[in-house]
Amino acid sequence: MKKYLTLLFACWVLGSFAQELPSKKLTRFQVGVSFSPDVCYRKLEKTDSSSFNDYVIDQRNEMEIPIVGYSAGVNVRYSFSRFFSMESGIQFSTKGYQTKKQNIVSFPPEPGFPTAVKFIDHFYYLDIPLRINFSAGKNKWRFVSSIGASANFLFNASITQVAYYTDKTDRSTSSAGYSYKKLNVTPQVSIGLDYQFTDKMSLRIEPNFRYGILKIIDAPITGYLFTIGFNAGYYLRF
């Protein structure tokens, strides 16, 4: 009986996939643009056995919070079948973290002195992603998921000081005074939906998670950057 049930289930699965195959010829190439607003942060890790660095990490974890960044770029996708495709392209991304707003108390109070301050660390990357996509579904809506990684090339790192006064807010940005590593590798996973407007145009929306597996600096305390975002991509078929 189990053999018959297994055979029946297999026939049902094959029949379901067969219903998803459109009669028209498969379009191999797609070109698109994408944009993802991201919540960006870091994971701190010490590179020696110093117990003092454990204290510094705890203090920084109390003081620092995520920032909002983004990634945007152009993509090229090649479809092997109705269900599997490979995608690459070139993207620009910002990552980083910031301190909480810290109050400044001076005795006696100084006129024109800021009452609070915070610092924002930004990392600007040029990304080359490569990922494998899986899609399935009927009609205009299709389920999509992907897994892959991107090579990240750092071209600038900066720190912004935000000073709060009683009547204004001042921002000043300067180059970060640290030797951050120029290369990172970021695995990524996503899952979402693809909507077909026409035979030539589609919109893909997908939450995604990216985690840099290489440390950003050689130092007693280093960091690993990661982001959680919501990517939207618009594609044209050729």
Long-range contacts (C-beta under 8 A, 24 or more apart in sequence): 17-83, 17-136, 19-138, 20-82, 20-136, 20-137, 20-138, 21-82, 22-82, 24-199, 26-79, 26-81, 26-82, 27-79, 27-199, 27-237, 27-238, 28-78, 28-79, 29-76, 29-77, 29-78, 29-79, 29-237, 29-238, 30-76, 30-77, 30-79, 30-85, 30-202, 30-235, 30-236, 30-237, 30-238, 31-74, 31-75, 31-76, 31-77, 31-235, 31-236, 31-238, 32-74, 32-75, 32-77, 32-204, 32-233, 32-234, 32-235, 32-236, 33-72, 33-73, 33-74, 33-75, 33-233, 33-234, 34-71, 34-72, 34-73, 34-74, 34-75, 34-89, 34-91, 34-204, 34-231, 34-232, 34-233, 34-234, 35-70, 35-71, 35-72, 35-231, 35-232, 35-233, 36-70, 36-71, 36-72, 36-208, 36-229, 36-230, 36-231, 36-232, 37-68, 37-69, 37-70, 37-229, 37-230, 38-68, 38-69, 38-70, 38-71, 38-93, 38-95, 38-210, 38-227, 38-228, 38-229, 39-66, 39-67, 39-68, 39-69, 39-227, 39-228, 39-229, 40-66, 40-67, 40-68, 40-69, 40-94, 40-95, 40-96, 40-97, 40-225, 40-226, 40-227, 41-65, 41-66, 41-67, 41-97, 41-225, 41-226, 41-227, 42-96, 42-97, 42-216, 42-223, 42-224, 42-225, 42-226, 43-223, 43-224, 43-226, 44-221, 44-222, 44-223, 45-215, 45-221, 45-222, 45-223, 45-224, 46-220, 46-221, 46-222, 47-215, 47-218, 47-219, 47-220, 47-221, 47-222, 48-220, 50-220, 53-220, 53-221, 56-221, 57-221, 60-221, 63-99, 63-100, 63-102, 64-97, 64-98, 64-99, 64-100, 65-97, 65-98, 65-99, 65-100, 66-97, 66-98, 67-96, 67-97, 67-98, 67-120, 67-122, 69-93, 69-94, 69-95, 69-96, 69-122, 69-227, 70-94, 70-229, 71-127, 71-227, 71-229, 71-231, 73-127, 75-129, 75-233, 75-235, 77-133, 77-235, 82-135, 83-134, 83-135, 83-136, 84-132, 84-133, 84-134, 84-135, 85-132, 85-133, 85-135, 86-130, 86-131, 86-132, 86-133, 87-129, 87-130, 87-131, 87-132, 87-133, 87-146, 87-148, 88-128, 88-129, 88-130, 88-131, 89-128, 89-129, 90-126, 90-127, 90-128, 91-126, 91-127, 91-128, 91-129, 91-150, 92-124, 92-125, 92-126, 92-127, 93-124, 93-125, 93-127, 93-152, 93-227, 94-122, 94-123, 94-124, 94-125, 95-122, 95-123, 95-125, 95-212, 95-225, 95-227, 96-120, 96-121, 96-122, 96-123, 96-225, 97-121, 101-164, 112-165, 114-163, 114-164, 114-165, 114-170, 115-164, 115-165, 115-166, 116-163, 116-164, 117-161, 117-162, 117-163, 117-164, 118-161, 118-162, 119-159, 119-160, 119-161, 119-162, 120-159, 120-160, 120-162, 121-157, 121-158, 121-159, 121-176, 122-156, 122-157, 122-158, 122-159, 122-160, 123-154, 123-156, 123-157, 123-180, 123-216, 123-225, 124-154, 124-155, 124-156, 124-157, 124-158, 125-152, 125-153, 125-154, 125-155, 125-184, 126-152, 126-153, 126-155, 127-151, 127-152, 127-153, 127-186, 128-153, 129-188, 131-188, 135-194, 137-194, 139-196, 140-195, 140-196, 140-197, 141-193, 141-194, 141-195, 141-196, 142-193, 142-194, 142-195, 142-196, 143-193, 143-194, 144-191, 144-192, 144-193, 144-194, 144-204, 144-206, 145-189, 145-190, 145-191, 145-192, 145-206, 146-188, 146-189, 146-190, 146-191, 146-206, 147-187, 147-188, 147-189, 148-187, 148-188, 149-185, 149-186, 149-187, 149-188, 150-185, 150-186, 150-188, 150-210, 151-183, 151-184, 151-185, 152-183, 152-184, 152-185, 152-186, 152-212, 153-182, 153-183, 154-180, 154-181, 154-182, 154-183, 154-184, 178-217, 178-219, 179-217, 179-218, 180-216, 180-217, 181-214, 181-215, 181-216, 181-217, 181-218, 183-214, 184-212, 184-213, 184-214, 184-216, 184-225, 185-212, 185-213, 185-214, 186-210, 186-211, 186-212, 186-213, 186-225, 187-211, 187-213, 190-231, 192-231, 199-237, 200-236, 200-237, 201-234, 201-235, 201-236, 201-237, 202-234, 202-235, 202-237, 203-232, 203-233, 203-234, 203-235, 204-231, 204-232, 204-233, 204-234, 204-235, 205-230, 205-231, 205-232, 205-233, 206-230, 206-231, 206-233, 207-231
